Amino acid sequence: MYTTINQEGLLNNYALETPVYYAEYPNLTQQRRYALQGAFAILLVNFLVLIAFAVS
């Protein structure tokens, strides 16, 4: 941990910086899984909105 002390004697602690890396483009299997998760999320939200309208 990197620590500095200013003129008033106060400590400033800085976290270690993690190395930067580039994200990889998802392969076809991951893309299909993301699309399926998105479809389920849309269905869930629509179902909850319809339930809210039905109850009110």
N, C-alpha and C positions, 0 to 999 in steps of 0.2 A: 504494500500500500504506500502510495506517495503522499507524504505529509509536508506541509509548509507551515511556517510560523510567521504571522504578520508582525508589524511594529508594536502592536498592543499585546503581543504574547498569545493571541488566539490561534488555535490549531485549525487548519483546513485539511481535511482528509479527502483524497481523491481515489476513486475506485480504479482498479486496473482496467485498461482498455482491451477488449477482446479483438482478436484479429478479424479483419474484414474479408468476407468471401462472397463470391457471386452465386446467386441462386441458379439452379439448373432448371431448364424447361421440363415440365412434367411429361412423362411418357404416356402412351396411349391408354394404358390401364389406369393410371392415375387420373387422366382427363375424364374417362368414363365414370370413375368413382366420384369425382367432383360434380359431374353433371347429375348423377343419380342422387347425391346428397342435396343438391340444389333443388331438384324436383320434389324430393320429400319435404324439404323446408317450405317450399311454396305451398304444397298441399296442406301441411300442418298449419301454416299461418292462415290460409283461406278457411280451413275448418274451424279454427278458433274464432275468426271474425264472424263466420256464419252462426256459430253458437252464441256469440255475444249479441248479435242482432236478434236471434230467436228468443233469448232470455229477456231482453229489454222490451 
